[in-house]
Every structure is written in structure tokens, then in C-alpha cells.
Amino acid sequence: MKIKQDYVSDQFHQVYFTFSAQEMNQIFVDVMATHNISEKEVKKQKKYLLELVMEKIEDGIIDEEISRLDVVPVYGRKFRYLTRISRNNPLLVICQFCILPPDLQLKFPTKIPKEIFKVSHAPDVVRGFVRQILIQNGEYEYKIGEVAKKGSIVKYDIAYTRKDYVISEIEGQEINLNDIEQPECALFLNAKVGDEIILDEDNSVTVIAKVKEIRNLTVKRLTNNIVIKLNFLNTKTVNEFNQKITDILNFSATIIILLNYLAEFVLQTGNIRFDDYVLNFFLEMDDAPKSKKERDSFLEDLKRDLVKEYIIWVINLNHSHIDSIFMHKIVEEYEFDKILFNNPMRIDGYQDFINRHTYEVRVLQYCIDHNIIDYIN
């Protein structure tokens, strides 16, 4: 593989990656072996295989090579494929990304008022997370209901009709209103037993669903026994469980508030200017708004996010010796993430999660050590 760097500006960078035909063939072979795709299945699974190859190229090979470069990538990457992805042909890919300006100077406030860190989560917020955790971990049941809601299971019959004539009927259909991949879910929301719902109309044929039964998802009441069963950070009672979630949310909010405050301060008091390469990089994205007002707001948000990345990287590069006293908080956040998505054995992404949160928390540690903010429990 050949790599060529293009130092576009001190804020923006792009790298050319050229893979030989032999390297591309080996990538395909490795991906097929990893995902148990045989030679006979290649044609049938062509689209899926190409997606896996792109993932290996972008998130594996290129990501690893970029980590060795003499620049610090920040805030996302864009890939441009200049040749078609094929097993037996060379491939040329350009990876573009923003970088940390090498001579960046950041000015921080001398003191941040502690009042801005006072966070009070409404009881509904904690209850919402508890409900989600219980659902994700199977602590619910279905009960006959009158009105279909999100999460309901609806049984219905289908009739294909032309005017008043029934062409065909299918009985005993079922839909889970949590299944976002079924677009007709929205049609069943708030439906009642006996309601007739038009699913489709085409060529004088109307497809009608008649609701026969509604079962609503009912979350179990959180008890001490369920808390023990969930085995979350040594909590054994409902009060301990709720308090632990509140503590985690408060700590997470503290980091968010701090980074937002510092970014706004830097933008208002510093002399940071973003060059056209950076601005165009974001404006050329598919989800970039079109109207001037929305584009201006879009860019302001992006500038703030970029400055937050600058802050995180400057502190971590220059103060990597700071040992976080909040590592237990980071681990608690990870455990919260695990239980929230019902994966007690989850290890994928663990190191990335820990690294990223360690970088963010080091900003907090830096501010405490330099008396910019008072110590936070």
C-alpha cells in the first residue's frame, strides 16, 4: 500500500491510499474468512461483502495508518473512492479530515462559576432511563389493551378489496409497533380494536387492516429483587439503583457543561479562524442544510464542536501526565451503557469508550488542578 499526504492547510489534511490488486484480493479473502462467506456465496452476497470490505479499509487499515501520521485528526473523516472497489483491481482512496492546528493557542477563563454545574434531573428523566433499562433487560410483559401505543403488539386481518368486493383475505397478521423497519407501524398508533386502517391503495385495490387485538407492553415495577438481578454496580435496592443513575447522569452533564462553556469562552475571547477548506468540508456533506439561515446556524454549531475537540486534544497532548481521579466514574458510565443496551458481556468498543471519556474527563481534571473550577464529587 502506498500512502501520500497532502498538507492542504494547518487545519485540514488529506491522504491518498493506493492498494495494489494483490492487496485488494487479500483484503477480500480476509473479510470472507472472518465472516464465513464462501466462494460460492460471493455473487449472492456481493453488496454485503463490499460493505464489509469498505469497513475493513476505512475503520481498520486506513484508521490504523492515520494514527501513525504526524498530524492529529479531529472531528470526522470523509472518504472518496477514485476507483471501483473490486477484488482484482487496484484501489485509490482519499481520506479527508480536519486536524489540530500545530500552533494553536487557547485562552481559558481564570474561574468558572460553580453555579453553572448545578443540574437537577426531572424525576421523569431518571424514570425514563429506568424504564428503558427494564425493557432492554426483559423486565416487562404484554397485557391486553384498548389503544395501540409504541411498543404494542397488534393483531389484525387483511382484506384486499375493490369497491365493496373482497378479492382476498389474510387472517392472523401481527405487528410490533417498536419495529422501526416496518413503515406501516405509524398507521397503527392510537388504533383501537375494530378499527379499519387503510394500508395501501393502488389500481382500484384497497388493502385494509382490521384490528383484532391489542397487547400493550407493560414494564414491571422495579423492586429490590429486580435490582439484585440486574447486578448493576453493586446496587441492591431501588433507592441505590435510582441514585446511581442520577449520579452518572450528573457527572456526564458536568463534562458536557464544562466543554460547552470552555468552547464558548474560546470562541468569544480567542482569535480562532476556520479556513475555507474546513467550512467547505462540512458544507459539502449530504446532511448540510441548504438555506442561508440554517447553514449559518449549522456552521456555528460545528465551530463550537471543533473548538471542543481542540480543547480536548490540546490538554491531552500537553498534560498526558495527569492521572484522572475520576476513572471510577468513567467505568460507571460504561457499565450504565452496558446495562442500558442489555449486553452484560459487552467488550466491543470498550477501549474506545474508555479512551474517549478519559480524554474528556482530563479536561475536568485540568480545570480542577488549575483552580479554574472547584472540586466536583
C-alpha positions in Angstrom: 0.0 0.0 0.0 1.3 3.4 -0.9 0.5 6.5 1.2 0.8 10.1 0.1 0.0 13.0 2.4 -1.4 16.3 1.1 -0.8 19.1 3.7 -3.8 21.2 2.5 -3.6 23.7 5.3 -2.8 23.8 9.0 -6.4 23.0 9.7 -7.2 20.5 7.0 -5.5 17.4 5.7 -6.0 14.7 3.1 -4.2 11.4 2.5 -4.1 9.2 -0.7 -4.1 5.5 -0.2 -3.3 3.2 -3.1 -3.9 -0.5 -2.8 -2.5 -2.9 -5.3 -4.6 -5.6 -7.0 -2.8 -8.2 -4.8 -3.6 -6.3 -1.6 -7.3 -5.9 -2.6 -7.5 -9.6 -3.3 -6.0 -10.4 0.2 -8.5 -7.9 1.8 -11.4 -9.7 0.2 -10.0 -13.1 1.3 -9.5 -11.9 4.9 -13.1 -10.5 5.1 -14.6 -13.6 3.6 -12.8 -15.8 6.1 -13.7 -13.6 9.0 -17.4 -13.5 8.1 -17.6 -17.1 6.8 -18.5 -16.2 3.2 -17.6 -18.9 0.8 -16.6 -18.5 -2.8 -20.0 -19.9 -3.9 -21.8 -17.2 -1.9 -19.7 -14.2 -3.2 -22.1 -13.4 -6.0 -25.2 -13.7 -3.9 -23.8 -11.6 -1.1 -21.9 -9.1 -3.3 -23.4 -6.0 -1.7 -22.9 -7.2 1.8 -19.3 -8.2 1.0 -18.5 -4.8 -0.5 -19.8 -3.1 2.7 -17.6 -5.4 4.8 -14.6 -4.6 2.7 -15.2 -0.9 2.9 -15.5 -1.2 6.7 -12.2 -3.0 6.9 -10.5 -0.5 4.6 -11.8 2.6 6.4 -12.1 1.5 10.1 -9.3 -0.9 10.1 -6.4 -0.3 7.6 -6.8 3.5 7.0 -7.7 4.2 10.6 -4.5 2.5 11.8 -2.3 4.2 9.2 -3.7 7.7 10.1 -2.9 7.1 13.8 0.8 6.9 12.8 0.8 10.3 10.9 2.4 13.5 12.1 -0.9 15.3 12.3 -3.8 15.0 14.9 -7.1 14.2 13.2 -10.2 15.8 14.8 -13.9 15.6 14.1 -14.8 13.1 11.5 -13.5 11.8 8.2 -14.7 11.7 4.6 -13.7 9.1 2.1 -13.6 9.5 -1.7 -13.2 6.4 -3.8 -11.5 7.3 -7.1 -11.6 3.7 -8.5 -14.2 1.0 -8.2 -13.9 -1.5 -5.3 -13.0 -4.8 -6.9 -11.2 -8.0 -5.8 -8.7 -8.0 -8.6 -8.1 -4.3 -9.3 -6.1 -1.6 -7.6 -7.9 0.9 -5.4 -7.3 4.6 -4.8 -9.0 6.2 -1.8 -8.7 9.7 -0.5 -9.3 10.3 3.2 -10.1 13.9 4.2 -10.3 15.3 7.7 -9.8 18.3 9.9 -6.6 18.4 12.0 -5.4 20.2 15.2 -3.6 23.4 14.1 0.0 22.9 15.3 0.5 26.4 16.7 -2.9 26.7 18.3 -3.1 28.9 21.4 -6.1 28.6 23.7 -7.1 31.1 26.4 -9.1 29.7 29.3 -11.1 31.6 31.9 -9.5 32.1 35.3 -12.6 30.9 37.1 -15.8 29.2 36.1 -18.8 29.9 38.4 -19.8 26.7 40.2 -23.5 27.6 39.8 -23.5 26.5 36.1 -22.8 22.9 37.2 -25.9 22.7 39.3 -28.0 20.1 37.4 -31.4 18.9 38.5 -32.8 16.0 36.5 -36.5 15.8 36.5 -37.8 12.6 38.1 -39.3 11.7 34.6 -35.7 11.6 33.2 -34.5 9.0 35.6 -37.8 7.1 35.4 -37.4 7.1 31.6 -33.9 5.6 31.8 -35.1 3.0 34.4 -38.0 2.1 32.1 -35.6 1.7 29.1 -33.2 -0.5 31.2 -36.1 -2.7 32.3 -37.3 -3.1 28.7 -33.9 -3.8 27.3 -33.3 -6.4 30.0 -36.6 -8.2 29.5 -38.4 -7.0 32.7 -41.8 -6.5 31.0 -44.9 -8.3 29.9 -47.7 -7.8 27.5 -51.3 -7.1 28.6 -54.5 -6.7 26.6 -55.1 -3.0 26.0 -57.6 -0.7 24.4 -55.4 1.7 22.5 -52.2 0.8 20.5 -49.1 2.6 21.7 -45.4 2.5 20.9 -44.3 -1.0 21.9 -47.7 -2.5 21.4 -48.3 -5.8 19.5 -51.3 -5.5 17.2 -53.1 -8.5 15.7 -55.1 -7.8 12.6 -56.7 -9.3 9.5 -56.0 -8.0 6.0 -58.6 -7.6 3.2 -57.9 -6.8 -0.4 -61.0 -5.0 -1.8 -62.2 -3.4 -5.0 -65.0 -1.1 -4.1 -67.3 -3.3 -2.0 -66.0 -6.6 -3.3 -63.5 -8.6 -1.2 -60.9 -10.1 -3.5 -58.9 -11.9 -0.9 -58.4 -12.0 2.9 -55.4 -13.0 5.2 -56.1 -13.6 8.8 -53.9 -13.5 11.9 -51.3 -10.9 11.0 -49.2 -9.3 13.7 -47.1 -6.2 14.0 -44.8 -4.9 16.8 -45.0 -1.1 16.9 -41.4 -1.0 18.1 -40.2 -2.3 14.7 -39.0 0.8 13.1 -38.2 -1.1 9.9 -41.9 -1.5 9.2 -43.2 1.8 7.9 -46.8 0.9 8.5 -46.2 1.0 12.3 -47.2 4.6 12.3 -50.6 3.8 10.8 -51.5 1.6 13.8 -50.5 4.1 16.6 -53.6 5.1 18.6 -55.7 2.4 16.9 -58.5 0.6 18.8 -59.9 -2.9 18.4 -62.3 -2.9 15.5 -60.6 0.0 13.7 -60.1 -0.4 10.0 -56.8 1.0 8.7 -56.0 1.6 5.0 -52.5 0.2 4.4 -52.4 0.8 0.6 -54.4 1.9 -2.4 -53.3 1.1 -5.9 -55.1 0.3 -9.2 -58.5 0.5 -7.6 -57.5 -2.1 -5.0 -57.6 -1.1 -1.3 -55.7 -3.0 1.3 -57.4 -2.7 4.7 -56.3 -4.0 8.1 -58.9 -4.7 10.7 -57.6 -4.6 14.2 -58.5 -7.7 16.2 -56.4 -7.5 19.3 -54.0 -5.1 21.1 -51.4 -6.1 23.6 -49.6 -3.3 25.3 -46.1 -3.5 26.7 -46.2 -3.1 30.5 -42.9 -2.6 32.3 -42.6 -4.5 35.6 -42.4 -2.4 38.8 -38.7 -2.0 39.9 -38.1 -4.0 43.1 -35.1 -4.8 45.2 -35.1 -8.3 43.7 -35.0 -7.0 40.2 -32.2 -4.6 41.2 -30.2 -7.5 42.5 -30.9 -9.5 39.3 -29.7 -6.6 37.1 -26.4 -6.6 39.1 -25.6 -3.0 38.3 -22.6 -1.5 40.1 -23.3 -3.3 43.4 -26.7 -1.7 43.9 -29.0 -3.8 45.9 -32.1 -1.6 46.5 -34.3 0.6 44.4 -33.1 3.7 46.1 -29.4 2.8 45.4 -30.2 2.0 41.8 -32.0 5.3 41.2 -29.3 7.3 43.0 -26.5 5.6 41.0 -28.2 6.5 37.7 -28.7 10.1 38.9 -25.0 10.3 39.9 -23.9 9.1 36.5 -26.2 11.5 34.7 -24.9 14.4 36.8 -21.3 13.6 36.1 -21.9 13.2 32.4 -23.8 16.5 32.4 -20.9 18.2 34.2 -18.5 17.2 31.4 -20.9 18.5 28.7 -21.5 21.8 30.5 -17.7 22.3 31.1 -16.8 21.7 27.4 -19.6 23.9 26.2 -18.6 26.7 28.5 -14.9 26.5 27.5 -15.7 26.3 23.8 -17.9 29.4 24.0 -15.3 31.2 26.0 -12.5 30.4 23.5 -14.7 31.4 20.6 -15.6 34.7 22.2 -12.2 35.7 23.5 -9.7 34.0 21.2 -8.7 34.6 17.6 -9.6 31.3 16.1 -10.5 31.4 12.4 -11.6 28.5 10.4 -10.3 28.3 6.8 -12.4 27.6 3.7 -11.2 24.1 3.5 -12.7 23.3 6.9 -16.0 25.1 6.2 -16.5 23.6 2.8 -15.7 20.1 4.2 -18.8 20.4 6.3 -21.0 22.3 3.9 -20.4 19.6 1.2 -21.8 16.9 3.5 -25.1 15.3 2.5 -26.9 16.5 5.6 -25.8 20.1 5.3 -28.7 22.5 5.2 -29.4 24.5 2.1 -30.9 27.8 3.3 -28.5 30.5 4.4 -30.1 30.9 7.9 -29.9 27.2 8.6 -26.3 27.0 7.1 -25.1 29.8 9.4 -26.5 28.0 12.4 -25.1 24.7 11.2 -21.6 26.2 10.9 -21.8 27.9 14.3 -22.6 24.6 15.9 -19.8 22.9 14.0 -17.3 25.6 15.0 -18.2 25.1 18.6 -17.8 21.3 18.3 -14.4 21.7 16.6 -13.2 24.0 19.4 -14.3 21.4 21.9 -12.1 18.9 20.1 -9.3 21.4 20.0 -9.6 21.8 23.8 -9.7 18.1 24.4 -6.6 17.4 22.3 -4.5 20.3 23.4 -5.0 19.3 27.1 -4.4 15.6 26.5 -1.3 16.2 24.3 0.3 18.7 26.7 -0.9 17.2 30.0 -1.0 13.5 29.4 0.8 13.0 32.8 -2.4 14.0 34.6 -3.9 10.8 36.2 -7.6 11.1 36.4 -9.1 10.7 39.8 -12.4 10.1 38.1 -11.6 6.7 36.4 -14.3 5.0 38.5 -16.8 7.5 37.1 -15.8 6.6 33.6 -16.2 2.9 34.3 -19.6 3.6 35.8 -20.6 5.4 32.6 -19.5 2.3 30.7 -21.5 -0.1 32.9 -24.5 2.2 32.5 -24.1 2.0 28.8 -23.9 -1.8 29.0 -27.0 -2.3 31.1 -28.9 0.2 29.0 -28.4 -1.9 26.0 -28.7 -5.3 27.7 -25.3 -6.7 26.9 -23.6 -7.8 30.2 -20.7 -9.5 28.3 -20.1 -6.5 26.0 -16.4 -5.8 25.3 -16.6 -4.4 21.8 -15.7 -0.7 21.8 -14.7 -0.8 25.5 -11.2 0.6 25.0 -12.5 3.3 22.6 -15.2 4.2 25.1 -12.7 4.4 28.0 -10.1 6.4 25.9 -12.6 9.0 24.7 -14.2 9.6 28.1 -10.7 9.7 29.7 -9.7 12.4 27.3 -12.9 14.4 28.1 -12.5 13.9 31.9 -8.9 15.0 31.7 -10.2 18.5 30.8 -12.2 18.4 34.0 -9.1 17.3 36.0 -7.0 20.0 34.4 -9.5 22.7 35.3 -9.7 21.4 38.9 -5.8 21.3 39.2 -5.6 24.9 37.9 -8.3 26.1 40.2 -10.5 27.1 37.2 -13.3 25.2 38.9 -13.8 23.8 42.4 -13.5 20.1 43.0 -16.6 18.1 41.9 -17.7 14.9 43.6 
